[in-house]
């Protein structure tokens, strides 16, 4: 009986190590993704962000006077500090309690599984690929209205009037950008600081997606959130770009494609208005031989963005519909994104394993 108890305890000890938790999280994401019926931390963060913003804006309204711009920026800084620090603190306590307290065996295994689930919610490989697949499948079925509707769930631009080529380009851009924001960046911060830091990153990213706009309402209040998100994504975006270059070799099995991906990333990566989004998008555009970027409409406002990459069709492809070429490229984009995710998980788990055994 004692030997069995020791075996159970040893298994729990091994499963509770960071690399094992990450492997469990990766498996959970592959199996279930982010089902709508399960309460998701990001949705809870979204509600908290909305509530804190309302409270701070009520305070601003009571003290409306001169230097409104400065006061809104200060309120935005307080907003960021409250959300990011409270998220980190909450998950630090939760992580510590569940993994350090001595619970009965069954509860201990449940706590490990729960932590693995929380880690899986910081990454979005299955959700991202499934969302992109819905858009592409709708286009294959000649259901452009359905494709527009599905695309609207993964991009911020207006989708009502997009043609097939524009829909595919937006889908590819979303895959590239979210490979960084939704997969590599959370892994990066999990390796550095575990679940609390990965969740704090998700809070920063969620704040940027909700208030980091340059419109009249958020240009000052959302300034701190947007800047912090830029800083937080600086390294992960560049890691993602490099991984896309490597993944292009896996998908295409061609050094020519690798060269094109790398060259385009270095040449066009800084053309994007965002200091980070352009890096993975340019690497993806170069790998696929497509042109991304260009003018897009957001809330009825036309935004001129520079083009990234250039079309690289074979002679036989030029005789065919260009839309079909882009549609085939989107399939490759999914394969590259999947490979980037797998590479990211392998690298992260390896670093954690080595760090644990040293």
C-alpha positions as CSV (number, residue, x, y, z in Angstrom):
1,X,0.0,0.0,0.0
2,X,2.9,2.3,0.9
3,X,4.6,1.6,-2.4
4,X,1.4,2.4,-4.3
5,X,1.0,5.7,-2.5
6,X,4.5,6.6,-3.3
7,X,4.0,5.7,-6.9
8,X,0.9,7.8,-7.1
9,X,2.7,10.7,-5.4
10,X,5.6,10.4,-7.8
11,X,3.3,10.5,-10.9
12,X,1.7,13.6,-9.5
13,X,5.1,15.2,-8.9
14,X,6.1,14.5,-12.5
15,X,2.9,15.8,-14.0
16,X,3.0,19.0,-12.0
17,X,6.3,20.0,-13.6
18,X,6.1,22.9,-16.1
19,X,7.0,20.9,-19.2
20,X,4.5,18.2,-18.3
21,X,1.8,20.7,-17.7
22,X,2.5,22.3,-21.1
23,X,2.3,18.9,-22.8
24,X,-1.0,18.3,-21.1
25,X,-2.2,21.7,-22.1
26,X,-1.2,21.2,-25.7
27,X,-3.1,17.9,-25.7
28,X,-6.2,19.5,-24.3
29,X,-6.1,22.3,-26.9
30,X,-5.8,19.7,-29.7
31,X,-8.7,17.7,-28.3
32,X,-11.2,20.4,-27.2
33,X,-9.9,23.8,-28.1
34,X,-12.1,26.5,-26.5
35,X,-15.6,25.1,-26.3
36,X,-18.2,27.9,-25.9
37,X,-19.9,26.1,-23.0
38,X,-16.8,26.2,-20.8
39,X,-16.1,29.6,-19.0
40,X,-13.1,31.1,-20.6
41,X,-10.6,33.3,-18.7
42,X,-10.4,35.7,-21.6
43,X,-14.1,36.2,-21.6
44,X,-14.0,36.9,-17.9
45,X,-11.1,39.3,-18.5
46,X,-13.2,41.1,-21.1
47,X,-16.1,41.6,-18.6
48,X,-13.6,42.9,-16.0
49,X,-12.0,45.2,-18.6
50,X,-15.5,46.7,-19.5
51,X,-16.4,47.2,-15.8
52,X,-13.1,48.8,-14.8
53,X,-13.3,51.1,-17.8
54,X,-16.8,52.2,-16.9
55,X,-15.7,53.0,-13.3
56,X,-12.7,55.0,-14.5
57,X,-14.8,56.9,-17.1
58,X,-17.3,57.8,-14.4
59,X,-14.5,59.2,-12.3
60,X,-13.2,61.2,-15.3
61,X,-16.7,62.5,-16.0
62,X,-16.9,63.9,-12.4
63,X,-13.6,65.6,-12.8
64,X,-13.9,66.8,-16.4
65,X,-11.8,70.0,-16.8
66,X,-8.7,71.1,-18.6
67,X,-5.9,68.8,-19.7
68,X,-8.4,66.1,-20.6
69,X,-5.9,64.3,-22.8
70,X,-3.4,63.9,-19.9
71,X,-6.1,62.8,-17.5
72,X,-7.4,60.2,-19.9
73,X,-3.8,58.9,-20.4
74,X,-3.3,58.7,-16.7
75,X,-6.6,56.9,-16.3
76,X,-5.5,54.5,-19.0
77,X,-2.3,53.8,-17.2
78,X,-4.2,53.1,-14.0
79,X,-6.6,50.9,-16.0
80,X,-3.7,48.8,-17.4
81,X,-2.0,48.5,-14.0
82,X,-5.2,47.3,-12.3
83,X,-6.1,44.7,-15.0
84,X,-2.5,43.3,-15.5
85,X,-1.5,43.2,-11.9
86,X,-4.8,41.7,-10.6
87,X,-4.7,39.1,-13.4
88,X,-1.1,38.1,-12.5
89,X,-1.8,38.1,-8.8
90,X,-5.0,36.0,-9.1
91,X,-3.4,33.3,-11.1
92,X,-0.2,33.4,-9.1
93,X,-2.2,32.6,-5.9
94,X,-4.3,30.0,-7.8
95,X,-1.2,28.3,-9.3
96,X,0.6,28.3,-6.0
97,X,-2.4,26.9,-4.0
98,X,-3.2,24.1,-6.5
99,X,0.4,23.0,-7.1
100,X,2.0,23.3,-3.6
101,X,-0.7,22.3,-1.2
102,X,-0.9,18.6,-0.3
103,X,-4.4,17.5,-1.4
104,X,-5.8,13.9,-1.4
105,X,-4.7,12.0,-4.5
106,X,-7.8,12.5,-6.6
107,X,-7.9,16.2,-5.8
108,X,-4.2,16.5,-6.6
109,X,-4.7,15.0,-10.1
110,X,-7.7,17.3,-10.6
111,X,-5.7,20.3,-9.7
112,X,-3.0,19.4,-12.2
113,X,-5.6,18.9,-14.9
114,X,-7.2,22.2,-14.0
115,X,-3.9,24.1,-14.3
116,X,-3.2,22.4,-17.6
117,X,-6.7,23.5,-18.8
118,X,-5.9,27.1,-17.8
119,X,-2.6,27.0,-19.7
120,X,-4.5,25.6,-22.7
121,X,-6.8,28.6,-22.7
122,X,-3.8,31.0,-23.2
123,X,-3.1,29.4,-26.5
124,X,-5.5,29.2,-29.4
125,X,-4.1,26.8,-32.0
126,X,-7.2,24.7,-32.6
127,X,-9.6,27.7,-32.4
128,X,-7.5,29.7,-34.8
129,X,-7.2,27.0,-37.4
130,X,-10.8,25.9,-37.1
131,X,-12.0,29.5,-37.6
132,X,-9.8,29.9,-40.7
133,X,-11.0,26.6,-42.0
134,X,-14.6,27.7,-41.7
135,X,-13.9,30.7,-44.0
136,X,-11.9,28.6,-46.5
137,X,-14.5,25.9,-46.7
138,X,-17.3,28.4,-47.2
139,X,-15.4,29.8,-50.2
140,X,-14.8,26.4,-51.6
141,X,-18.6,25.9,-51.4
142,X,-19.1,29.2,-53.3
143,X,-20.8,30.6,-50.2
144,X,-19.2,34.1,-50.1
145,X,-21.8,35.5,-47.7
146,X,-21.0,32.6,-45.3
147,X,-17.3,33.3,-45.7
148,X,-17.7,36.9,-44.9
149,X,-19.7,36.1,-41.8
150,X,-17.1,33.6,-40.6
151,X,-14.3,36.0,-41.4
152,X,-16.0,38.7,-39.3
153,X,-15.3,36.5,-36.2
154,X,-11.5,36.6,-36.6
155,X,-10.7,40.1,-38.1
156,X,-11.5,43.6,-37.1
157,X,-12.1,45.0,-40.5
158,X,-15.4,45.4,-42.3
159,X,-16.2,42.2,-44.2
160,X,-19.6,42.9,-45.8
161,X,-18.2,43.9,-49.2
162,X,-15.0,41.9,-49.5
163,X,-14.5,39.8,-52.6
164,X,-13.1,36.3,-52.6
165,X,-9.5,37.3,-52.9
166,X,-9.8,39.9,-50.2
167,X,-11.4,37.4,-47.9
168,X,-8.6,34.9,-48.4
169,X,-5.9,37.6,-47.9
170,X,-7.6,38.7,-44.6
171,X,-7.7,35.1,-43.5
172,X,-4.0,34.6,-44.2
173,X,-3.1,37.8,-42.4
174,X,-5.2,36.7,-39.4
175,X,-3.4,33.3,-39.3
176,X,0.0,35.0,-39.4
177,X,-0.8,37.6,-36.8
178,X,-2.6,35.3,-34.4
179,X,0.1,32.7,-34.7
180,X,2.1,35.3,-32.8
181,X,-0.5,36.8,-30.5
182,X,-2.5,33.6,-29.8
183,X,0.2,30.9,-29.8
184,X,3.9,31.9,-29.6
185,X,3.5,34.9,-27.3
186,X,1.6,32.9,-24.6
187,X,4.2,30.1,-24.9
188,X,7.0,32.7,-24.6
189,X,5.6,34.1,-21.4
190,X,4.7,30.7,-19.9
191,X,8.4,29.7,-20.3
192,X,9.5,32.9,-18.6
193,X,7.0,33.1,-15.8
194,X,4.6,30.2,-15.9
195,X,0.8,30.4,-15.9
196,X,0.6,33.8,-14.1
197,X,2.7,35.6,-16.6
198,X,1.0,33.9,-19.6
199,X,-2.4,35.0,-18.2
200,X,-1.1,38.5,-17.6
201,X,0.0,38.6,-21.3
202,X,-3.5,37.5,-22.3
203,X,-4.9,40.4,-20.2
204,X,-2.7,42.9,-22.0
205,X,-3.6,41.5,-25.4
206,X,-7.3,41.6,-24.5
207,X,-7.0,45.1,-23.3
208,X,-5.4,46.2,-26.6
209,X,-8.1,44.4,-28.6
210,X,-10.8,46.3,-26.6
211,X,-9.4,49.8,-26.0
212,X,-6.3,50.0,-28.1
213,X,-7.9,52.0,-30.9
214,X,-6.8,55.4,-32.3
215,X,-10.4,56.7,-32.5
216,X,-11.8,59.6,-30.5
217,X,-12.9,57.5,-27.6
218,X,-9.7,55.5,-27.1
219,X,-6.8,57.5,-28.6
220,X,-5.8,58.7,-25.1
221,X,-7.5,56.2,-22.7
222,X,-6.2,53.2,-24.7
223,X,-2.7,54.6,-25.3
224,X,-1.1,52.7,-22.4
225,X,-2.8,49.4,-23.3
226,X,-1.7,49.7,-27.0
227,X,1.9,50.6,-26.0
228,X,2.2,47.8,-23.5
229,X,0.9,45.3,-26.1
230,X,3.5,46.5,-28.6
231,X,6.2,46.0,-26.0
232,X,4.9,42.6,-24.9
233,X,4.7,41.3,-28.5
234,X,8.0,42.7,-29.8
235,X,10.1,39.5,-29.2
236,X,7.3,36.9,-29.8
237,X,6.4,38.5,-33.2
238,X,10.0,38.1,-34.4
239,X,10.3,34.6,-33.0
240,X,7.1,33.8,-34.9
241,X,8.5,35.3,-38.1
242,X,11.5,33.0,-37.8
243,X,9.4,30.0,-37.0
244,X,7.2,30.7,-40.1
245,X,10.4,30.8,-42.2
246,X,11.4,27.4,-40.7
247,X,7.9,26.0,-41.1
248,X,7.8,27.0,-44.8
249,X,10.7,24.5,-45.3
250,X,8.6,21.8,-43.6
251,X,5.5,22.5,-45.7
252,X,7.1,23.3,-49.1
253,X,10.3,21.3,-48.7
254,X,12.1,24.0,-50.7
255,X,15.0,26.2,-49.8
256,X,13.8,28.6,-52.4
257,X,10.6,29.1,-50.3
258,X,12.6,29.6,-47.2
259,X,14.7,32.3,-48.9
260,X,11.6,34.1,-50.1
261,X,10.0,34.0,-46.7
262,X,13.1,35.3,-45.0
263,X,13.8,38.0,-47.6
264,X,10.2,39.2,-47.5
265,X,10.2,39.3,-43.7
266,X,13.4,41.4,-43.6
267,X,12.2,43.7,-46.5
268,X,8.5,44.2,-45.7
269,X,8.2,43.4,-42.0
270,X,8.4,47.0,-40.9
271,X,5.9,48.3,-43.5
272,X,2.9,47.5,-41.4
273,X,1.4,50.2,-39.2
274,X,2.0,47.9,-36.2
275,X,5.6,47.4,-35.1
276,X,4.9,43.7,-34.7
277,X,2.1,42.4,-36.9
278,X,4.0,43.0,-40.1
279,X,6.8,40.6,-39.2
280,X,4.9,37.3,-39.2
281,X,2.6,38.6,-42.0
282,X,5.6,39.4,-44.2
283,X,7.2,36.0,-43.5
284,X,3.9,34.3,-44.4
285,X,3.5,36.3,-47.6
286,X,7.0,35.4,-48.7
287,X,6.5,31.8,-48.0
288,X,3.2,31.6,-49.9
289,X,4.1,33.9,-52.7
290,X,1.1,36.2,-52.1
291,X,0.5,39.9,-51.6
292,X,-1.0,40.9,-48.3
293,X,-1.9,44.3,-46.8
294,X,-3.4,47.1,-48.9
295,X,-6.4,49.3,-48.1
296,X,-9.0,48.0,-45.6
297,X,-12.1,49.5,-44.1
298,X,-12.7,49.6,-40.4
299,X,-16.1,50.8,-39.1
300,X,-16.7,52.5,-42.4
301,X,-13.3,54.3,-42.4
302,X,-10.9,53.4,-45.2
303,X,-7.4,52.8,-43.9
304,X,-4.5,52.8,-46.4
305,X,-2.0,50.1,-45.5
306,X,1.1,49.3,-47.6
307,X,1.3,46.0,-49.5
308,X,3.4,43.3,-48.1
309,X,5.0,40.6,-50.3
310,X,4.5,40.0,-54.0
311,X,2.6,37.4,-56.0
312,X,4.7,34.5,-57.1
313,X,2.7,32.2,-59.4
314,X,4.0,29.5,-61.6
315,X,3.4,29.8,-65.3
316,X,0.6,27.3,-65.3
317,X,-1.0,29.2,-62.3
318,X,-1.1,32.4,-64.3
319,X,-3.4,30.8,-66.8
320,X,-5.9,30.1,-64.0
321,X,-8.0,32.3,-61.8
322,X,-5.9,34.3,-59.4
323,X,-8.5,33.7,-56.7
324,X,-7.9,30.0,-56.9
325,X,-4.2,30.6,-56.4
326,X,-4.9,32.5,-53.2
327,X,-7.4,29.9,-52.0
328,X,-4.7,27.2,-52.5
329,X,-2.2,29.4,-50.7
330,X,-4.6,29.7,-47.7
331,X,-4.5,25.9,-47.3
332,X,-0.7,26.1,-47.1
333,X,-1.1,29.0,-44.6
334,X,-3.0,26.7,-42.3
335,X,-0.3,24.0,-42.6
336,X,2.4,26.6,-41.9
337,X,0.5,27.9,-38.8
338,X,0.0,24.3,-37.6
339,X,3.8,23.7,-38.0
340,X,4.6,26.9,-36.2
341,X,2.4,25.9,-33.3
342,X,4.0,22.5,-33.1
343,X,7.5,23.9,-33.3
344,X,6.7,26.5,-30.6
345,X,5.4,23.8,-28.2
346,X,8.4,21.6,-28.8
347,X,10.9,24.4,-28.2
348,X,9.0,25.7,-25.1
349,X,8.7,22.2,-23.6
350,X,12.3,21.4,-24.3
351,X,13.5,24.6,-22.6
352,X,11.3,23.9,-19.6
353,X,12.5,20.3,-19.4
354,X,16.2,21.3,-19.6
355,X,15.6,24.0,-17.0
356,X,13.9,21.5,-14.7
357,X,16.7,18.9,-15.0
358,X,19.6,21.2,-14.6
